[in-house]
Amino acid sequence: MAAHWDIFCSVVDNYGDIGVTWRLARQLVAEQGLAVRLWVDEPAAFARLCPQADASAACQLQQGVEVRLWPRDWLAVEPGAVVIEAFACQLPAAFITAMSACARKPLWLNLEYLSAEDWVAGCHGLPSPQGNGLHKFFFFPGFTAGTGGLLREGGLLERRRAFQADPAARAAFLAGLGIPLRSGAQLISLFAYENPALPSWLEALAAQEQPTQLLVPQGRIQGDLQAWLGLAELAVGGSWQRGNLQVHLLPFLSQEDYDLLLWSCDFNAVRGEDSFVRAQWAGRPLLWHIYEQDERAHWDKLEAFLGLYRQGWSAPAQQALGDLWQAWNAGESMDAAWAACRQRWTELAEQAERWCEEQTDRPDLATALAEFYRNWLSCAA
């Protein structure tokens, strides 16, 4: 019988937390042969990512994963061999008590948020002493050796490259979203938090010589987009032209379709953690809107990633991308930084693919978690 794991997810910021845990749960089932129970406190958010799911169901099986409502009034269940506390969510006290009562204590993992900061590797895998006999460890995803790696399904890059090498597949996918491709247009996807920098970027896109099709899935940036267009509302499926910029408002996409959108575009603006990692696997230049944290802690994370990502670049390309990310996350004018990136476009595209290849040289997150569990079992034997 396959080992049984529990993953707990508290939906904090729309879809980032559930996006990561849902991908992880599916991969542990499909590639590691595990039985996974995913506990979610906001089933409606899960149903947006998995359209076939029933947001009202207390328990359902989706793609091999047992998805359970995380109830406020906890019901007694037997803990799995591994319990993952995603992103520092607090496990139910009754469940922790049940864990400590198990004859063989579960492995308790605190799956942390993704960061490129240099202290991460030193903290990855460290124990977190508990007074109840349980074994708890910190587990950090990351971009370097000594971390837990990134979520990456088997064969992902091969599927992505095959799709990008097939113009007919790209055109068919976009046509299914109601998007006819304009000749010579660059395609940009936009998934972001509210941002005062948006109008300056849209003006720059509208004014440039090359036409742009901006593909915007429903989300928090929609209000800013609506204000710039000067409209009372934006209808999903609608299209609006301003200068050389055509804006398309898309429905909220499943994770599978969102991957295809990223693969279809020449440039991807993303936010948070899940879409950020998926944009890296797309192998295209990207713009990251990082989640804002207290005391400006997010700026340290932003700079740490840029420090890794731009290694080996020419100085002008490093400056151009750094200025663009700084302006976007500070809510400042994007005009000059976008123009500089356009001048360095070939290098940005080549380096995005190079980074993607480098990251595939490391174990993926699901494999690293399974290996950590096996090593823990060996040490405990």
Buried (B, 14 or more C-beta within 10 A) or exposed (E): EEBBBBBBBBBBBBBBBBBBBBBBBBBBBBBBEBBBBBBBBBBEBBBBBBEEBBBEBEEBEBEEBBBBBBEEEEEEBEBBBBBBBBBEBEBBEEBBEBBBEBEEBBBBBBBBBBBBBEEBBEBBBEEEEBEEEBBBBBBBBBBBEEBBBBBBBEEBBEBBBEBBEEEEBBBEBBEEBEBEBEEEBBBBBBBBBEBEBBBBBBBBBBEBEEBBBBBBBBBBBBEBBBEBBEEEEBEEEBBBEBEBBBBBBBEBBBBEBBBBBBBBBBBBBBBBBBBBBBBBBBBBBBBBBBBEEEEEEBBBBBBBBBBBBBEEBEEEBBBBBBBBBBBBBEEBBBBBBBEBBBEBBEBBBBBBBBBBEBBBEBBBBBBBBBEBBEEBEEEEE
